[in-house]
Amino acid sequence: MTLLRAAGDAVRYARDRGLRRAARKVFRTYVFARERLYVTRNDLLAMAQWPLDTSVFKVRRARPDDPLVEAFGHLKASTVSRWLGSPYFLYVILHEGKLVGLRCLSTGAGPALDAFFRLRPDQLFAVMYYTRPEYRRRGLSRIVKIAGARDLVQRGYRESFATELPTNYDTLIATQRTGSRRLGTLTRTCLFGRVRFALTPTTILSSQLVLRQLTILRQVVPKLPHVGVLFNPSVVIPTSETEPATSALAAELGTKVTFFPVREAADQIGAFRSAFSTARAVGISGLIVFSDPMMSNYRRTIVSLVERLRVPAIFDAKEFVDAGGFMAYGSATPGLGDIESVIAYDDAVRAAVQPRLDRAEPALVVNRKATGALDLVVPSALLARSQSHEPGDVPIADGVVASAREASRRKH
């Protein structure tokens, strides 16, 4: 069945995009690939209630007589013909009668992702959103989503999902502005037809989360005048209060905090080097790193750059210590293997309920070799249950992480 489907997909894709691109697509879908995508979720019922201004831009279902191929040169006539029929919903955006954008949704996610997105009858998958370059960043994504939601709700659909390329910054910005909920990073691995999916949920970067890591780091290095926070803001998401609240709490401990966001990039190593160059220039004396699948993939690069700074760093995943990092405090979040598990997790988060995941208790991991290289002494209480000089898990008592005010009072 897989071979038949691959052959059918190859023929259709070759007709639409050409033989070379079809061969590359089939190879990445069925033979070998490892890719990361961001997954988003839209509540169509809620979105249909949002106000919609159509005084400048109009949205409607596409029609067979629309000159879509002429308006959007990257589309093939065979693709348009397929999108105009079932199981697709194709919407177009018009400005003064001219086609300037489109959005296509489907009842399936396509061969590469169908095994993960096993959609219910009331769910859809966004196949494509596109606007002409001269009309971008003008709110068209929001307009077409609201107009489409109103139509789709009447047809019985309740929510939609989409994937984003981590380096497509226009799409990432549009997602933030249109109320879509980013669920996390989906890692898809394919090896000779065997496909595995794992979604790592997003993390809200709160001031308390930063303070927890800072408090632990200060137990080893009591004097930290300036600490940096390295994170990927696309999936470790700060709120509007994160920076001011963190700065205020850390100031009570005598520490200044500077945030260093690093998104996925075509030149990822260059992006990290730039962030660390800035960190060196502002004179940080310690570093807190919040990981995600992209950060984990570049953990050796990050650890190497930290070593060049010669500052103590605390990570939130043990794998960074295994790569030579100083210390880590956190618990591993298992990857979610299908959309139903992701929805259950997201619903629990939104309801402020602790999601039921196979998650271990947070543990401190200390690399004693790195400790010696930094000329630091880890308090014996933290190393009491360490069995060797290699990195090892050291449980922390419940009362170790206190609030900044409590820590400040004990300090004085």
C-alpha positions in Angstrom: 0.0 0.0 0.0 2.9 2.4 0.9 4.5 1.7 -2.5 1.3 2.3 -4.4 0.6 5.5 -2.5 4.2 6.7 -3.1 3.9 6.0 -6.8 0.6 7.8 -7.0 1.9 10.8 -5.1 5.0 10.9 -7.3 3.0 10.9 -10.5 0.7 13.7 -9.3 3.5 15.8 -7.9 5.6 15.4 -11.0 2.7 16.6 -13.0 2.3 19.6 -10.7 5.9 20.5 -9.9 8.2 18.7 -12.3 10.2 15.5 -12.1 13.1 16.7 -10.0 11.0 18.3 -7.3 8.7 15.2 -7.3 11.7 12.9 -6.8 12.9 15.1 -3.9 9.4 15.1 -2.3 9.0 11.4 -2.5 12.4 10.8 -1.1 11.7 13.0 1.9 8.3 11.6 2.4 8.9 7.9 2.1 12.7 7.2 2.2 14.7 9.4 4.5 14.0 12.7 6.3 14.4 14.4 9.6 12.5 17.7 9.8 11.0 20.1 12.3 7.7 21.9 11.9 5.7 24.1 14.2 2.1 23.0 14.7 -0.7 25.5 15.3 -4.3 25.2 16.3 -7.3 27.4 15.5 -10.7 27.5 17.2 -13.0 28.1 14.3 -16.1 28.7 16.5 -14.2 31.5 18.5 -12.6 32.9 15.3 -16.0 33.2 13.6 -17.2 35.6 16.3 -14.3 38.0 15.8 -15.1 41.4 14.1 -14.3 41.4 10.3 -13.6 44.5 8.3 -14.2 43.8 4.5 -14.3 47.4 3.4 -10.9 47.1 1.6 -10.3 43.4 1.1 -12.9 40.8 0.2 -12.9 37.1 0.8 -14.9 34.4 -0.9 -14.7 30.8 -2.1 -12.6 30.4 -5.2 -14.4 29.8 -8.5 -13.4 27.8 -11.6 -13.2 31.0 -13.7 -10.8 32.7 -11.3 -7.4 33.4 -13.0 -5.5 31.8 -10.1 -2.6 30.5 -12.2 -2.1 33.9 -13.7 -2.4 35.7 -10.3 -0.2 33.2 -8.4 2.6 32.1 -10.7 3.9 29.3 -8.5 0.6 27.4 -8.8 0.0 24.8 -11.5 -3.4 24.4 -13.2 -3.6 20.8 -12.0 -3.1 21.9 -8.4 -5.8 24.6 -8.7 -8.2 22.1 -10.3 -7.7 19.7 -7.5 -8.2 22.4 -4.8 -11.4 23.5 -6.4 -13.0 20.2 -5.6 -13.6 18.0 -2.6 -12.1 17.5 0.0 -10.6 21.1 -0.3 -11.9 24.5 0.7 -10.2 27.2 -1.3 -10.7 30.9 -0.3 -9.3 33.9 -2.2 -8.6 37.5 -1.1 -9.5 40.3 -3.5 -8.5 43.9 -3.5 -10.4 46.1 -6.0 -11.3 42.9 -7.9 -7.7 41.7 -8.1 -6.6 38.4 -6.6 -4.0 39.1 -3.9 -4.0 36.1 -1.7 -5.5 32.7 -1.0 -6.0 30.1 1.7 -6.6 26.4 1.2 -7.8 23.9 3.8 -8.5 20.1 3.5 -9.9 17.3 5.4 -6.5 15.6 5.4 -2.9 16.6 6.0 -1.3 14.9 3.1 0.9 11.8 2.8 3.8 13.1 4.8 1.7 14.0 7.9 -1.5 12.0 7.7 -0.2 9.5 10.2 0.1 12.2 12.8 -2.9 14.3 11.9 -5.7 11.8 12.1 -8.4 14.4 11.9 -12.0 14.0 13.1 -14.9 14.9 10.8 -15.1 18.4 12.3 -11.4 19.2 11.9 -9.4 20.5 9.0 -5.8 21.0 8.0 -4.5 24.3 6.4 -2.7 23.2 3.2 -1.5 26.7 2.1 -1.7 30.4 2.9 -0.2 32.8 0.4 -0.3 36.5 -0.3 1.4 38.5 -3.0 4.6 40.1 -1.6 3.3 43.7 -1.9 0.3 42.9 0.3 2.1 41.1 3.1 2.0 42.3 6.7 -1.3 44.1 6.1 -3.5 41.8 8.2 -4.7 39.6 5.3 -4.1 36.4 7.2 -6.5 37.5 9.9 -9.1 38.6 7.4 -9.1 35.3 5.4 -9.1 33.2 8.6 -12.1 35.0 10.1 -14.0 34.9 6.8 -13.2 31.3 6.2 -14.1 30.3 9.8 -17.6 31.8 9.4 -18.2 29.7 6.3 -16.6 26.6 7.7 -18.6 26.7 11.0 -21.8 26.7 9.0 -20.5 23.5 7.3 -20.0 21.8 10.7 -16.3 22.3 11.2 -15.0 23.4 14.6 -11.2 23.6 14.4 -8.2 23.6 12.1 -4.5 22.8 12.3 -1.5 24.0 10.3 2.2 23.5 10.2 4.8 26.2 9.8 8.4 26.1 8.7 10.5 27.5 11.6 12.4 29.8 9.3 9.3 31.3 7.6 9.3 34.5 9.7 6.4 36.1 7.9 4.2 33.1 8.7 5.4 33.0 12.3 4.5 36.7 12.7 1.1 36.2 11.1 0.4 33.4 13.5 1.1 35.5 16.5 -1.2 38.3 15.2 -4.2 36.1 14.2 -4.9 34.3 17.5 -3.5 30.9 16.4 -2.2 28.8 19.2 1.2 27.3 18.6 1.2 23.8 20.1 4.9 23.0 19.8 7.6 21.6 17.6 6.8 18.5 15.5 9.8 16.4 14.7 9.2 14.0 11.8 11.7 11.2 11.2 11.5 8.9 8.2 13.8 6.0 7.4 13.0 3.7 4.5 9.2 4.0 4.9 9.2 3.9 8.7 8.0 7.2 10.0 8.1 8.5 13.6 6.5 11.6 15.0 7.2 13.4 18.3 5.7 16.8 19.2 7.4 18.8 22.0 4.9 21.2 23.5 5.6 24.9 23.7 6.7 26.4 27.1 5.5 29.7 28.5 8.6 31.5 29.6 7.4 33.0 32.9 9.4 35.0 35.4 9.0 32.2 38.0 10.6 29.7 35.6 13.6 32.0 35.1 13.8 32.7 38.8 13.8 29.0 39.6 16.9 28.4 37.4 18.6 31.5 38.7 18.1 30.5 42.4 19.7 27.1 41.8 22.6 28.6 39.9 23.2 31.0 42.7 23.6 28.2 45.2 26.8 27.4 43.4 27.8 30.9 42.4 26.3 33.3 45.0 27.5 36.4 43.3 26.0 36.7 39.8 25.8 40.4 38.9 24.6 39.8 35.3 22.8 36.7 33.9 21.7 36.0 30.4 18.7 33.9 29.3 19.1 32.1 26.0 15.9 30.7 24.4 13.9 30.2 21.1 11.0 32.6 21.4 9.0 30.8 18.8 8.3 27.8 21.1 9.6 29.0 24.5 7.2 31.9 24.5 7.6 35.0 26.8 4.6 37.0 27.9 4.4 40.7 28.0 5.2 40.5 31.7 8.2 38.1 31.5 11.0 40.6 31.1 9.8 43.3 33.5 8.7 40.8 36.2 11.9 38.8 35.9 14.1 41.9 36.1 12.2 43.2 39.2 12.5 39.8 41.0 16.2 39.3 40.0 17.1 42.8 41.1 16.1 41.9 44.7 18.9 39.3 44.5 21.3 41.8 43.1 21.2 40.3 39.6 20.6 42.0 36.3 18.9 39.7 33.6 19.3 40.1 29.9 17.3 38.0 27.4 18.9 36.6 24.2 16.2 35.2 21.9 17.5 33.0 19.0 15.1 31.7 16.5 15.7 28.9 13.9 17.7 30.3 11.0 19.3 29.2 7.8 22.7 29.8 9.4 21.9 28.5 12.9 25.5 28.4 14.1 25.9 32.0 13.0 22.8 33.0 14.9 24.2 31.4 18.0 27.6 33.0 17.6 25.9 36.4 17.2 23.9 36.0 20.4 27.0 34.9 22.3 29.0 37.8 20.9 26.4 40.2 22.3 26.4 38.3 25.6 30.2 38.8 25.8 29.9 42.5 24.9 27.4 43.2 27.7 29.5 41.2 30.2 27.2 38.4 31.5 28.6 36.4 34.4 26.2 33.5 34.1 23.8 32.0 31.6 20.4 30.2 31.8 19.4 28.2 28.7 15.9 27.0 28.0 15.9 24.2 25.4 13.6 23.1 22.6 14.2 20.6 19.8 16.3 23.1 17.8 18.5 24.0 20.8 18.9 20.3 21.6 20.1 19.6 18.1 22.8 22.3 18.5 23.6 21.5 22.1 27.3 20.8 21.4 27.6 24.2 19.6 25.9 25.9 22.5 28.1 24.2 25.1 31.2 25.1 23.2 30.2 28.7 23.0 29.5 28.7 26.8 32.9 27.3 27.5 34.5 30.1 25.5 32.7 32.6 27.6 33.9 30.9 30.7 30.7 31.5 32.7 28.6 29.0 34.6 25.5 28.0 32.8 22.4 26.1 33.9 20.3 24.2 31.3 16.9 22.6 31.6 17.8 19.2 30.0 20.3 16.6 31.0 21.5 16.1 27.4 23.4 19.4 27.6 25.4 18.2 30.6 26.1 15.0 28.7 27.5 17.2 26.0 29.8 18.9 28.5 27.6 21.6 30.0 28.0 22.6 33.7 24.6 21.8 35.3 21.0 21.2 34.4 17.7 21.3 36.3 14.5 20.1 34.7 12.5 17.0 33.7 12.2 15.5 30.2 8.9 16.0 28.4 8.1 13.0 26.3 7.2 13.6 22.7 3.5 13.4 21.9 3.0 11.0 19.0 -0.4 12.0 17.5 -2.7 14.9 17.3 -5.2 13.4 19.8 -2.5 13.4 22.5 -1.5 16.9 21.6 -5.1 18.2 21.8 -5.6 16.5 25.2 -2.4 18.1 26.5 -3.3 21.5 25.1 -6.8 21.4 26.5 -5.4 20.5 29.9 -3.0 23.4 29.8 -5.7 25.8 28.8 -7.9 24.6 31.6 -4.9 25.1 34.1 -4.9 21.4 34.8 -1.6 19.5 35.1 -1.3 17.4 32.0 -0.9 13.7 32.6 2.4 12.9 31.0 5.0 10.3 31.7 7.2 13.0 33.2 9.9 12.3 35.8 10.4 14.6 38.8 12.8 17.5 38.1 16.4 16.5 38.9 19.6 18.4 39.1 22.5 17.1 37.0 26.0 18.3 37.7 29.0 17.8 35.5 31.9 17.7 38.0 34.5 17.9 35.3 33.0 21.3 34.1 32.8 22.3 37.8 36.6 21.9 38.1 37.3 23.7 34.9 35.3 26.7 36.2 37.1 26.6 39.6 33.7 26.2 41.3 32.7 24.2 44.4 29.2 22.7 44.3 27.7 22.6 47.9 27.9 19.1 49.4 24.2 19.1 49.9 23.7 19.1 46.1 26.3 16.4 45.6 25.3 14.2 48.5 23.9 11.4 46.3 26.3 11.7 43.5 28.2 8.5 42.9 31.0 9.5 40.6 32.8 12.4 38.9 30.7 11.9 35.8 27.4 13.8 35.3 24.7 12.3 37.5 21.3 13.0 38.8 21.1 14.7 42.1 17.6 15.2 43.5 16.8 18.5 45.0 14.7 19.0 48.2 11.3 20.5 47.7 12.3 23.7 49.6 15.4 24.5 47.6 13.8 26.9 45.1 12.3 29.7 47.1 11.0 33.0 46.0 13.3 35.9 45.4 12.1 37.7 48.4 12.7 34.7 50.7 16.2 34.1 49.2 17.0 37.8 49.6 16.0 37.7 53.3 18.2 34.7 53.9 21.0 36.4 52.2 20.9 39.3 54.6 
